[in-house]
Structure formats: C-alpha cells, structure tokens
Amino acid sequence: MNEADLRETKAGKIVVKPGCDMKSPHELWSDPVEAEALKVRLGELHRAKIRLADEVLVVGDYIGDSTRAEIAYARSLGKPVWFTDPEVDPDA
C-alpha cells in the first residue's frame, strides 16, 4: 500500500488510505472486545473516506469480506474502482 501511495502522490493525487492494519499485532487492539469495537469504528471511518474520494484504488492480490463490502459501497456511490491486480475484481 505504501508503494501505491507513493506512485499516486507522485501522479499528483491526494491519497487517503486506511490508517490501521489490524492484522498486525498492536497494543491498541490487543484486547478482543476493544478490537471488535475498533473494527466497527474503523469501518465507519473507511466508508467516510470512500465518500470523500473521487476514485478508489484497491491494492493487493487478495480481497477479503470487508474489502469486498467497501468495493460494493464505493460502486454504489458511483465511485470508479481500480485495482493494482485487476484479476481480483469481484465483479469482473
């Protein structure tokens, strides 16, 4: 994601991306109950970022459930969705 950020920024785009990678261990989400609450808040925040965006770039070769939902949300708002790995597009 950092590489995509660099490339998009170099191309003159303002990059807004997820702020937390909850798949990596961290003390902020080490408690399972707090982690679930944080996951909900981050989902709401990420949808707000999608609403602000002109377009969405999906980075990587794996699409999980939450990313799939974000793609559907972006498309429901009429946002163009691009993929670094187009073969993972769930609607292709």
C-alpha positions in Angstrom: 0.0 0.0 0.0 2.9 2.4 0.7 4.2 1.9 -2.8 0.8 2.7 -4.3 0.6 5.7 -2.1 4.0 7.0 -3.4 3.0 6.4 -7.0 -0.4 8.0 -6.7 1.1 11.0 -4.8 3.8 11.4 -7.5 1.0 11.4 -10.1 -0.5 14.5 -8.2 -3.3 12.7 -6.4 -4.3 13.2 -2.8 -4.1 9.8 -1.2 -6.5 8.8 1.7 -5.9 5.3 2.9 -6.7 3.0 5.9 -4.9 4.2 9.0 -4.7 0.9 10.9 -3.6 -2.6 9.9 -5.4 -4.7 12.5 -3.8 -7.9 11.1 -0.5 -6.8 12.6 -0.3 -7.1 16.4 -0.5 -3.8 18.3 -1.4 -2.9 21.9 -4.3 -0.7 20.7 -6.2 -3.7 19.6 -4.8 -6.4 21.8 -8.0 -6.8 23.8 -10.5 -8.8 21.8 -13.6 -6.8 23.0 -11.9 -3.5 22.3 -10.7 -4.8 18.9 -14.2 -5.6 17.8 -15.4 -2.1 18.8 -12.4 -0.5 17.0 -13.1 -2.6 13.9 -16.7 -1.2 13.7 -15.4 2.4 14.2 -12.7 1.9 11.5 -15.3 0.5 9.1 -17.4 3.7 9.5 -14.3 5.8 9.1 -13.3 4.0 6.0 -16.7 4.4 4.4 -16.4 8.2 5.2 -13.0 8.2 3.4 -14.7 6.5 0.4 -17.4 9.2 0.3 -14.6 11.8 0.2 -12.7 10.1 -2.6 -13.0 10.8 -6.3 -11.9 7.2 -7.0 -10.8 4.1 -5.1 -7.7 2.0 -5.7 -7.7 -1.5 -4.3 -4.2 -2.6 -3.6 -3.1 -6.3 -3.5 -3.9 -9.7 -4.8 -6.4 -10.7 -2.1 -9.9 -9.4 -1.5 -11.4 -10.2 1.9 -15.0 -9.7 3.1 -14.5 -6.1 4.4 -12.7 -5.0 1.2 -15.4 -6.6 -0.9 -18.0 -4.7 1.0 -16.0 -1.4 0.6 -15.8 -2.0 -3.2 -19.6 -2.5 -3.3 -20.1 0.6 -1.3 -17.8 2.7 -3.5 -19.6 1.4 -6.6 -23.0 2.1 -5.1 -21.9 5.7 -4.8 -20.7 5.8 -8.4 -17.0 5.9 -7.5 -14.7 4.4 -10.0 -12.8 1.5 -8.5 -9.4 0.5 -9.8 -7.2 -2.5 -8.9 -3.5 -3.0 -8.8 -4.3 -6.6 -9.6 -7.4 -6.4 -11.8 -7.9 -10.2 -11.7 -9.2 -9.9 -8.1 -12.1 -7.6 -9.1 -15.1 -9.4 -7.6 -17.4 -8.1 -10.4 -15.0 -8.9 -13.3 
